[in-house]
């Protein structure tokens, strides 16, 4: 890992390398947000505004990065968030990510709109496999999807609640991307400028949403870059829908995309096991508050464990989120930057990079464990 740390010491380095290797339509899918991308910028700005008072004269120690979540002891306070169509970034992306998570002992989340199905990943899952659900309208499909996830070895269900309709990701649209992807002359021209990606994908069909193929025709008409086939099957859930899933799923059940404290309070009474505070990394609504600003507010409203994503770019950001009231942090884009930049070895490199960053910053804070983090301060 030493040479990789010299060349790629930060997530920003992996991001730049990924951009150089991915065709424009793939890059725009991964990196873009919606609207003017103000929410994406706001996530970064508000994280940067969180500081700590450094500690001195606390002697030598080795920080303990371990934590617990949903009854499980974990070696690190972060995991891999679900990203739809991961296979656009690298062939067998979901398989590589699942295996990397298992090696590190951290959670891996498979998206409903991934390019591999729960059955595909069954041989590769660790003990902390989460299945992220975009809510099917049809109850029979819903029941079947839960059965497939459970049979494959997924122990935790994540319902994404902040995507009631397709967002307008303008950068994706301008790139010429459709769902499912079709290699038009315009996209082929982009592929021609990225030979490494083309070679890695050689001999493979363009990725499709494997979980949904059972429920949708193979010859589905091409949709816009954001309104994929999943939107033809799914609904905008309500609290009755949440209760149905709670009753149907045996195991931890999370709501992802919560920003309002009143929703967290109601989730607690509905038997939800954890709240995932997120604004979908700015990909859904461009007038949302920075997700990090809502963590302390939601922390006051509920005793449930809080998971956080949106804007994380390093170990210090993870500590900022934990000190603000989160119990765990998930990263989506960062792991896909690592995979696109370096292939499968990028996953292990990112885990090692984040671990070293956590240790370095905890040393500055005199925090021997994550429970010892000092209260954050606002730098503005």
Buried (B, 14 or more C-beta within 10 A) or exposed (E): EEEBBEEBEBBEBBBEBBBEBBBBBBBBBBBBBBBEBBBBBBBBBBBBBBEBEEBEEEEEEEBBBEBEBBEBEBEBBBBBBBBBBBBBBBBBBBBBBBBBBBEBBBBBBBBBBBBBBBBBBBEBBBEBBBBBBBBBEEEEBBEBBBEBBBEBBBBBBBBBBBBBEBBBBBBBBEBBBBBBBEEBEEBEEBBEEBEEBEEBBEEEEBBBBBBBBEBBEEEBEEBBBBBBBBBBBBBEBEEEBBEBBBEBBEBBBBBBBBBEBEBBBBBBEBEBBBBBBBBBBBBBBBEBBBBBBBBBBBBEBBEBBBBBBBBBBBBBBBBBBBBBBBBBBBBBBBBBBBBBBBBBBBBBBBBBBBBBBBBEBBBBBBBBEBEEBBEBEEEE
